Amino acid sequence: LEGDETELEKRQYYNSKSNLYSKYPQMIQLAMNLLDKNEYLYRILEVKYHYFSGVVYRLKIPAAQEFQTLIDSSLTEQLIAYKLEPNAAYINNELGILYKLEKKNRIAQNYYTKATELSPSWSIPWANLSGLYASEKDYKSGMEAAKTAIKIQPNYKGAIDNLGVIYEKTGNL
């Protein structure tokens, strides 16, 4: 969630088929089994369970030939997590990613924007918002979002890449 560049790179490119994230839902489920459903920690773990279950499905998408089922499964898990905790920036960001994959850009924009409002000092939703704007040729908004992400986290590759793409598409080589 901190946007560690090494972890994001490793997660995206090196561990798409097998990664540690797939163990998180299992560990969380075990912890949930040890708790009474009325305990405060149970609800927190339930949110994390659905969030990480959704992330596990999404991380399999780059290596899949048929990925719509993975998007659907991930979306189902994230919507459950969202229903339990609508003010979690990381869930809103993840929903933005999934709706962008589904080419539902208005919905994705709403979730990314909510993530930036809930956690204005987190660079990843700003970078994701910049990529969304760039894909829609709203280069001014994309540039502003990318620059915000870079101001927050100067070495975040996603934001730097998006800004580079925007400069290229606007002819500013």
C-alpha positions in Angstrom: 0.0 0.0 0.0 3.0 2.3 0.5 3.8 2.0 -3.2 7.2 0.4 -2.7 8.7 0.4 -6.2 10.5 -2.9 -5.8 7.5 -4.7 -4.5 5.1 -3.3 -7.2 7.6 -4.3 -9.9 8.0 -7.8 -8.5 4.3 -8.2 -8.0 3.4 -7.1 -11.5 6.1 -8.8 -13.5 7.6 -11.7 -11.7 4.9 -13.2 -9.5 1.8 -13.2 -11.7 1.4 -16.9 -11.6 2.6 -17.7 -8.1 3.0 -15.1 -5.4 2.8 -14.7 -1.6 -0.5 -12.8 -1.9 -2.3 -16.1 -2.6 -1.4 -17.1 1.0 -2.9 -14.0 2.6 -6.6 -15.0 2.3 -5.8 -18.5 3.7 -4.0 -17.0 6.7 -6.7 -14.4 7.3 -9.4 -17.1 7.1 -7.6 -19.2 9.7 -7.4 -16.1 12.0 -11.1 -15.5 11.4 -11.9 -19.1 12.4 -10.2 -18.5 15.7 -12.3 -15.5 16.5 -15.9 -15.0 17.5 -17.8 -13.2 14.8 -18.8 -10.5 17.2 -15.3 -9.5 18.0 -14.1 -6.2 16.5 -11.0 -7.8 14.9 -13.2 -10.3 13.0 -14.8 -7.5 10.9 -11.4 -6.0 10.1 -10.1 -9.4 9.0 -13.2 -10.0 6.9 -12.5 -6.8 5.0 -8.9 -7.8 4.4 -9.9 -11.3 3.4 -12.1 -10.1 0.6 -9.7 -7.4 -0.4 -6.7 -9.8 -0.7 -8.9 -12.5 -2.4 -9.7 -10.0 -5.0 -6.1 -8.9 -5.4 -5.1 -12.5 -5.9 -7.5 -12.9 -8.8 -6.4 -9.6 -10.4 -2.7 -10.5 -10.2 -3.4 -13.6 -12.3 -4.9 -11.6 -15.1 -1.6 -10.9 -17.0 -0.8 -14.6 -17.3 -4.3 -15.7 -18.2 -5.7 -16.3 -21.7 -9.3 -16.0 -20.6 -9.3 -13.2 -18.0 -12.9 -12.1 -17.8 -13.7 -14.7 -15.1 -10.8 -13.4 -13.1 -12.0 -9.8 -13.4 -15.5 -10.9 -12.4 -14.2 -12.9 -9.4 -12.0 -10.0 -8.3 -14.8 -7.5 -8.7 -17.1 -9.7 -6.6 -14.6 -9.8 -3.7 -13.8 -6.1 -3.9 -17.5 -5.1 -3.8 -18.0 -7.3 -0.7 -14.9 -5.6 0.9 -16.3 -2.2 -0.2 -19.7 -2.9 1.3 -18.0 -3.7 4.6 -15.6 -0.7 4.5 -16.5 1.9 1.8 -14.0 4.4 3.2 -10.9 2.3 2.6 -8.8 4.1 0.0 -7.1 0.8 -1.1 -10.4 -0.9 -1.8 -11.6 2.2 -3.8 -8.3 2.2 -5.8 -8.6 -1.6 -6.5 -12.2 -1.1 -7.8 -10.9 1.7 -10.0 -8.4 -0.7 -11.5 -11.0 -3.4 -12.1 -13.5 -1.0 -13.7 -10.8 0.4 -15.9 -10.0 -3.1 -17.1 -13.7 -3.5 -17.9 -13.5 -0.2 -19.8 -16.0 1.4 -17.5 -13.9 4.6 -17.2 -16.5 6.8 -15.5 -17.0 4.3 -12.7 -13.2 3.8 -12.4 -12.7 7.5 -12.2 -15.2 7.8 -9.4 -13.4 5.1 -7.3 -9.9 6.5 -8.1 -11.1 10.0 -7.1 -12.6 8.7 -3.9 -9.3 7.0 -3.1 -7.4 10.2 -3.6 -9.9 12.0 -1.3 -9.7 9.4 1.4 -5.9 9.2 1.2 -4.6 12.4 -0.5 -0.9 11.5 0.4 -1.0 8.1 -1.3 0.6 8.3 -4.8 -0.8 5.2 -6.4 -4.5 6.3 -6.9 -3.2 9.6 -8.3 -1.0 7.7 -10.7 -3.9 5.4 -11.7 -6.1 8.4 -12.2 -3.5 10.0 -14.5 -3.3 6.8 -16.6 -7.1 6.8 -16.9 -7.2 10.5 -18.0 -4.4 9.8 -20.5 -6.4 6.9 -22.0 -9.3 9.3 -22.5 -7.1 12.0 -24.0 -7.8 14.3 -21.1 -4.1 15.2 -21.0 -4.3 18.3 -18.8 -6.1 16.4 -16.0 -3.7 13.4 -16.5 -0.7 15.6 -16.2 -2.0 17.2 -13.0 -2.7 13.8 -11.5 0.7 12.4 -12.5 2.5 15.5 -11.1 0.6 15.1 -7.8 1.6 11.5 -7.6 5.3 12.4 -8.3 5.2 15.2 -5.7 4.0 12.6 -3.2 6.4 9.9 -4.2 9.2 11.1 -6.6 10.4 7.6 -7.6 7.1 6.0 -8.3 7.5 4.5 -11.8 3.8 4.3 -12.6 3.4 8.0 -12.3 6.6 8.8 -14.1 5.6 6.5 -17.0 2.2 8.0 -17.2 3.6 11.5 -17.3 6.0 10.4 -20.1 3.2 9.0 -22.1 1.2 12.2 -21.7 4.2 14.3 -22.8 4.7 12.0 -25.8 1.0 12.1 -26.9 1.0 15.9 -26.6 4.1 16.3 -28.7 6.3 17.5 -25.9 9.3 15.2 -26.6 
